[in-house]
Amino acid sequence: MQNCHHPLRNYWSLYLIAVLTPLLLWAVIPILPTHDDWVSMTSPDFSPFFTKEHFFFYGYHWRPFDTWIGYVAGRNPQVLWPSFNHILVVLGHLICSWALYRLLTVLKMKEAAKNIATFLFFITPAAMATVTAVDSQNQVFALTCDIIAFLYYVKHNKYKYFIWPLLIFLATLFKENGLMWALVCPILAYGFHYIDNKTLKKDILVGIAIMAVYALAIVLLPKNIIIHPDYEPGVMKVVKNTVKFLFISFITVDYIYLLHQPSRNLLLATISLLLTIPFFYLIYIRNWKMYFSRQMICTIICLIIAVGPHLGTVFSMMHTYAGLATIAIITAYSIDYTKNALKLLVISFILWIFSAVLIDIHLIESSVKSGLIGKKMAQQAIQKTGKPVKSVYVIIIEDDYPKLSSFCVIPNEAFGWGLASRYETNYQWPEVVKDTTIERTDNYINQVNLLVENTKKQYEAVWVVNHDQVEVFK
């Protein structure tokens, strides 16, 4: 007799995720740092542990856990960095997926809905920019803490108003957008009938108070605020980022084949899209009436709140992760809303999985390739320099080579504007790396020569970066 409650059937997504996690880790371990990974707080830190500049608000972040990771990596950079980062990111994504499954259980989703939505969350290409990145453990652990905060919030026990704010603060110390679940928790709980209207109003005020305490802490604690121009809000920026978020989160297509001109292959991009359209239609279009339900209205509000900080400041493919839990809730609710099309839905989901896995493989391969370009340039610079030097001036000739997120990076950014050379020498040299970028004009060669003459007496070596080639002047 068939046992409809067999654990393998009920929890197939969790078993499959557990099996795939080591494979995912094996695939991302070879990805090397690029772009701002070289200057992030998780890069190897050789200063005394928890210095004031890093432990408290510094630059435009307050992320003490990033400082801890950088300190650990600094004990043995070439062994621990970025491998330690990748282990944390993949482990965090695994825990977050399990927590999401529990959240969907609490929201009373059926088994098919929970499994499909959880597995979608784990392998969706929208999450790959986070999972493959060196400096993104803050993103996955912030969301993990937020989901766990919600699970404690709906328990209605006497410790609710202690554990809930504590977990929200913990999430926020991983990454600032974690604070937004101070509002998401009561709104989501209200949407799924865990609290009444009176409790909603009260807990919204509590959520605002949590945010106010965090703001007060920033005001009172030692800080050195540096606001990057990219973080300045603007109306057009919000519109542009919102469009990017919606496309990346909901439209599953190989964006490298679609948008990255050197890699463009419209045929393969179209095939990757066509395989996912049936699932997209059945989940997000066919059941359009579900969006008028109390559950979906509140979930969509939570989605907007969760990703709001990124939409108003800086948004890249990595930042879709902040909204993926609420998208998983929408997906699961839609599956439960479907009455007589479950078999068709399963077939469409299998097609979606096939496309998503191929896209994921391509994204990982491209990330590895970008990192290797930076490594090759660093080795080239070291070899041509010939001997250790303390100071280097790096002249970068402006490169119009197209980029796409952290998957396809401009060579000089993969090179870390010269900082990758320090990694190749296990941070023995150069001690000082100063860089400047000049425009690729008709007379850029004269500009380079002038800069070399003006700086070679102040620095022991001058490196000129032209696309993926490095010339050395001593």
C-alpha positions in Angstrom: 0.0 0.0 0.0 1.3 3.5 -1.0 2.4 5.6 1.9 1.4 9.2 1.0 3.4 10.5 4.1 6.7 8.9 3.1 9.5 11.4 4.2 11.2 11.2 0.9 8.1 12.4 -0.8 7.2 15.0 1.8 10.8 16.5 2.0 12.2 15.7 -1.4 13.4 19.3 -2.0 15.5 19.3 1.2 17.1 15.9 0.4 17.9 17.1 -3.1 19.3 20.4 -1.8 21.5 18.5 0.7 22.8 16.3 -2.1 23.5 19.2 -4.5 25.2 21.5 -1.9 28.6 19.7 -2.0 28.5 19.9 -5.8 27.7 23.6 -5.7 30.5 24.2 -3.3 32.9 22.3 -5.5 31.8 24.4 -8.5 32.2 27.8 -6.8 35.4 27.2 -4.8 37.6 28.1 -7.9 36.0 31.5 -8.3 38.6 34.2 -7.4 38.0 37.7 -6.2 37.3 40.5 -8.7 36.2 44.1 -8.6 35.3 45.4 -5.1 36.1 42.0 -3.5 39.7 43.3 -3.3 38.7 46.2 -1.0 35.8 44.6 0.9 36.0 44.1 4.7 36.0 40.3 4.1 39.3 40.6 2.2 42.4 39.6 4.3 42.8 41.9 7.3 46.1 42.1 9.1 45.2 44.8 11.6 44.5 44.0 15.3 41.2 42.1 15.7 38.1 44.3 15.8 39.7 47.6 15.4 37.4 50.6 15.9 37.4 51.5 12.3 36.1 48.0 11.2 34.0 46.8 14.2 31.9 50.0 14.3 30.3 52.0 11.5 32.9 52.6 8.8 32.5 54.0 5.3 28.8 53.3 4.7 28.5 50.0 6.5 28.3 48.5 10.0 29.1 44.9 9.4 31.2 43.5 12.2 30.8 39.9 10.9 32.5 40.9 7.7 35.4 42.2 9.8 35.7 38.9 11.6 35.8 37.0 8.3 38.5 39.3 7.0 40.5 38.8 10.2 40.3 35.0 9.8 41.3 35.2 6.1 44.3 37.3 7.1 45.8 34.5 9.1 46.6 32.6 5.9 45.3 34.5 2.8 46.2 32.1 0.0 44.6 29.1 1.8 41.6 30.8 3.4 40.7 33.5 0.9 38.3 33.2 -0.9 37.7 29.5 0.0 36.5 30.4 3.5 34.1 33.0 2.0 32.7 30.5 -0.5 32.1 27.9 2.2 30.2 30.4 4.3 28.1 31.6 1.4 27.1 28.1 0.2 26.5 27.0 3.8 24.4 30.1 4.5 22.4 29.4 1.3 21.7 25.9 2.5 20.5 27.0 5.9 18.4 29.7 4.4 16.7 27.2 2.1 15.9 25.0 5.0 14.6 27.9 7.0 12.5 29.0 4.0 10.9 25.5 3.9 10.0 25.8 7.6 8.5 29.3 6.9 6.3 27.9 4.1 5.2 25.1 6.5 4.3 27.8 9.1 2.3 29.6 6.4 0.4 26.3 5.8 1.5 25.7 2.3 0.9 22.1 0.9 3.8 19.7 0.3 4.1 20.2 -3.4 4.0 24.0 -3.0 6.7 24.0 -0.3 9.0 21.6 -2.2 8.8 23.4 -5.5 9.2 26.9 -4.0 12.1 25.9 -1.8 14.0 24.1 -4.6 13.3 27.0 -6.9 14.8 29.4 -4.3 17.9 27.1 -4.0 18.8 26.9 -7.7 17.3 29.9 -9.3 19.8 31.9 -11.5 18.6 35.0 -9.7 20.4 33.7 -6.6 23.6 32.8 -8.4 25.1 36.3 -8.3 25.0 35.9 -4.5 26.0 32.3 -4.3 29.0 32.7 -6.6 30.2 36.0 -5.2 33.1 36.2 -2.8 31.7 39.0 -0.7 28.1 37.9 -0.2 27.9 35.8 3.0 26.4 38.9 4.6 23.4 38.7 2.2 22.6 35.1 2.8 23.0 35.2 6.6 21.0 38.4 6.9 18.0 36.8 5.1 18.5 33.6 7.1 18.3 35.5 10.4 15.3 37.4 9.2 13.4 34.2 8.3 14.2 32.7 11.7 13.1 35.9 13.3 9.7 35.5 11.6 9.4 31.9 12.7 9.9 33.1 16.3 7.6 36.0 15.8 4.6 33.9 14.9 5.0 31.6 17.9 3.3 34.2 20.2 5.4 33.1 23.2 6.4 35.4 26.0 9.9 35.8 24.5 8.6 37.1 21.2 9.5 40.7 21.9 13.0 39.8 22.9 14.0 37.1 20.4 12.4 38.8 17.4 14.2 42.2 17.8 17.4 40.3 18.7 17.4 38.3 15.5 16.5 41.4 13.4 19.6 43.2 14.9 21.7 40.2 14.2 20.5 40.1 10.6 21.2 43.9 10.3 24.8 43.4 11.6 25.3 41.0 8.7 23.8 43.5 6.2 21.7 46.6 6.6 18.7 45.5 4.6 18.1 42.9 7.3 16.5 45.6 9.3 13.6 45.8 6.9 12.1 42.6 8.4 11.2 44.6 11.5 8.3 45.6 9.3 8.0 42.5 7.1 7.4 40.2 10.1 4.1 41.8 11.3 2.8 42.5 7.8 3.5 39.0 6.6 2.0 37.5 9.8 -1.1 39.6 9.3 -1.5 38.6 5.7 -1.6 34.9 6.7 -3.9 35.5 9.6 -1.4 35.0 12.5 -2.2 38.4 14.1 -5.2 40.7 14.0 -5.5 44.3 13.0 -4.8 45.6 16.5 -1.6 43.6 16.9 -0.5 44.6 13.4 -0.7 48.3 14.4 1.1 47.7 17.6 3.9 45.6 16.1 4.4 48.0 13.2 5.2 50.6 15.9 7.5 48.1 17.6 9.2 47.5 14.2 9.7 51.2 13.7 11.2 51.4 17.3 13.6 48.6 16.3 14.7 50.7 13.4 15.0 53.8 15.6 17.2 52.0 18.1 19.6 51.0 15.2 19.7 54.5 13.9 20.4 55.8 17.4 23.2 53.3 17.8 24.8 54.6 14.6 24.5 58.2 15.9 26.1 57.3 19.3 28.8 54.8 18.3 32.2 55.8 16.9 31.9 56.1 13.1 33.6 57.4 10.0 30.9 57.8 7.4 31.9 57.9 3.7 29.0 58.0 1.3 29.8 56.7 -2.1 28.0 58.6 -5.0 26.4 55.4 -6.2 24.5 55.2 -2.9 22.8 58.6 -3.4 19.0 58.0 -4.0 17.1 59.3 -7.1 13.7 58.8 -8.7 15.1 57.6 -12.0 17.5 55.2 -10.1 14.5 53.7 -8.3 12.6 53.2 -11.6 15.6 51.7 -13.3 16.5 49.4 -10.4 12.9 48.2 -10.0 12.8 47.2 -13.7 16.1 45.3 -13.3 14.9 43.6 -10.1 11.6 42.4 -11.7 13.3 41.1 -14.8 16.1 39.3 -13.0 13.9 37.9 -10.3 11.0 36.6 -12.4 12.3 36.2 -15.9 14.6 33.2 -16.1 16.9 33.6 -19.0 20.7 33.4 -19.6 21.5 37.1 -19.3 25.1 36.6 -20.3 24.0 35.2 -23.7 21.4 38.0 -23.9 23.2 41.1 -22.6 26.9 40.6 -22.6 28.0 41.5 -26.1 31.2 39.5 -26.3 29.3 36.4 -25.1 26.1 37.1 -27.0 24.2 34.1 -28.4 20.6 35.1 -29.0 19.6 31.5 -30.0 20.8 30.0 -26.7 19.3 32.9 -24.8 15.9 32.4 -26.5 16.0 28.6 -25.8 16.8 29.3 -22.1 13.8 31.6 -22.0 11.3 29.4 -23.9 12.0 26.5 -21.5 10.9 28.7 -18.5 7.9 30.5 -20.0 5.3 27.7 -19.3 6.2 27.7 -15.6 6.2 31.5 -15.4 2.8 31.6 -17.0 1.3 28.9 -14.8 2.6 30.5 -11.6 2.6 34.2 -12.1 0.1 34.9 -14.9 -2.6 32.2 -15.0 -3.5 32.7 -11.4 -3.7 36.5 -11.6 -6.8 36.7 -9.4 -4.7 35.5 -6.4 -3.0 38.9 -6.3 -6.3 40.4 -4.9 -6.1 38.1 -1.8 -5.1 39.4 1.6 -2.1 37.0 1.6 -0.7 38.2 -1.7 -1.3 41.9 -1.1 0.7 41.7 2.2 3.4 39.5 0.6 3.9 42.0 -2.3 4.2 44.8 0.3 6.8 42.8 2.1 8.7 42.2 -1.1 8.8 45.9 -1.8 10.0 46.6 1.8 12.6 43.9 1.7 14.3 45.1 -1.5 13.5 48.8 -0.9 17.0 49.8 0.3 18.6 48.4 -2.8 16.1 49.8 -5.2 16.8 53.3 -3.9 20.6 53.1 -3.8 22.7 50.4 -5.5 21.2 47.4 -7.3 23.0 44.6 -9.0 22.1 41.0 -9.6 23.4 40.1 -6.2 20.8 42.2 -4.5 17.8 40.1 -5.8 18.5 37.8 -2.9 16.9 40.1 -0.5 13.5 39.6 -2.2 13.7 35.9 -3.1 12.1 34.6 0.1 8.9 36.6 -0.5 9.0 35.5 -4.2 9.1 31.9 -3.0 6.0 32.6 -0.8 4.2 34.0 -3.9 5.3 30.9 -5.9 4.1 28.5 -3.2 0.8 30.3 -2.7 0.2 30.2 -6.5 0.8 26.5 -6.6 -1.7 25.9 -3.8 -4.1 28.3 -5.6 -3.9 26.0 -8.7 -6.8 23.5 -8.7 -6.5 21.0 -11.5 -3.2 21.6 -13.3 -0.7 20.1 -10.9 0.6 17.5 -13.5 1.1 20.3 -16.1 2.8 22.4 -13.4 5.3 19.6 -12.6 6.2 19.2 -16.2 6.7 22.9 -16.7 8.8 23.0 -13.5 11.1 20.2 -14.8 11.6 22.3 -18.0 12.4 25.3 -15.8 14.9 23.3 -13.8 16.7 22.1 -16.9 17.0 25.7 -18.1 18.0 27.0 -14.7 20.8 24.4 -14.2 22.3 25.2 -17.6 22.2 28.9 -16.9 23.8 28.3 -13.4 26.6 26.4 -15.0 27.2 29.2 -17.5 27.2 31.8 -14.8 29.7 29.8 -12.7 32.0 29.2 -15.6 32.0 32.9 -16.5 32.8 33.9 -12.9 35.7 31.5 -12.9 37.0 32.9 -16.2 36.8 36.5 -14.9 38.8 35.6 -11.8 41.4 33.9 -13.8 41.9 36.9 -16.0 42.8 39.0 -12.9 45.1 36.3 -11.6 46.9 36.1 -15.0 47.4 39.9 -15.0 48.7 39.9 -11.5 51.2 37.1 -12.3 52.2 39.1 -15.4 52.9 42.2 -13.4 54.9 40.4 -10.8 57.0 38.5 -13.3 57.8 41.7 -15.3 58.6 43.6 -12.1 61.2 41.0 -11.4 61.8 41.6 -7.7 59.8 42.7 -4.7 58.9 46.4 -4.5 57.2 48.3 -1.7 55.2 50.8 -3.8 53.5 50.6 -7.2 51.6 53.2 -9.2 49.0 51.7 -11.5 47.9 53.6 -14.6 44.8 52.2 -16.1 43.8 53.0 -19.7 40.1 53.3 -19.8 38.5 50.1 -21.0 35.1 50.1 -22.7 35.0 46.3 -22.5 31.4 45.5 -21.5 30.7 43.9 -18.1 27.8 42.1 -16.5 27.5 41.9 -12.7 30.2 39.7 -11.1 30.1 37.1 -13.9 31.7 39.0 -16.7 34.1 41.6 -15.3 36.3 44.2 -17.0 39.9 43.0 -16.9 41.3 45.9 -14.9 38.5 45.3 -12.3 39.4 41.6 -12.2 42.9 42.8 -11.6 41.6 44.8 -8.7 43.3 47.9 -10.1 46.6 46.3 -9.1 45.5 44.8 -5.7 45.4 41.2 -7.1 49.2 41.3 -7.2 49.3 41.5 -3.4 47.3 38.2 -3.2 49.7 36.5 -5.6 52.7 37.3 -3.3 50.7 36.2 -0.2 50.5 39.9 0.8 54.2 40.3 1.0 54.4 43.1 -1.6 53.7 45.7 -2.8 52.7 47.4 0.4 51.3 50.5 -1.4 49.2 50.3 -4.5 48.0 53.6 -5.9 45.9 53.7 -9.1 44.5 56.2 -11.6 42.4 55.9 -14.8 42.9 57.9 -17.9 40.6 58.2 -20.9 41.4 56.3 -24.1 41.8 59.4 -26.2 43.8 60.0 -29.4 46.8 61.1 -27.4 46.5 58.7 -24.4 50.0 57.4 -25.1 51.4 60.8 -24.4 49.4 61.0 -21.2 50.7 57.6 -20.1 54.3 58.7 -20.8 53.8 61.9 -18.8 52.3 60.1 -15.9 55.2 57.6 -15.9 57.8 60.3 -15.8 55.9 62.2 -13.0 55.5 59.2 -10.8 58.4 56.8 -11.3 60.5 58.8 -8.8 57.9 58.5 -6.1 57.1 54.8 -6.6 59.4 51.9 -7.2 57.5 50.6 -10.2 54.8 51.9 -12.5 52.3 49.5 -14.0 50.4 50.4 -17.1 47.2 48.4 -17.7 45.8 48.2 -21.2 42.8 45.8 -21.3 44.3 42.5 -20.0 48.0 43.4 -20.6 50.3 44.9 -18.0 53.5 46.8 -18.9 56.0 47.6 -16.2 58.3 50.7 -15.8 60.8 50.6 -13.0 
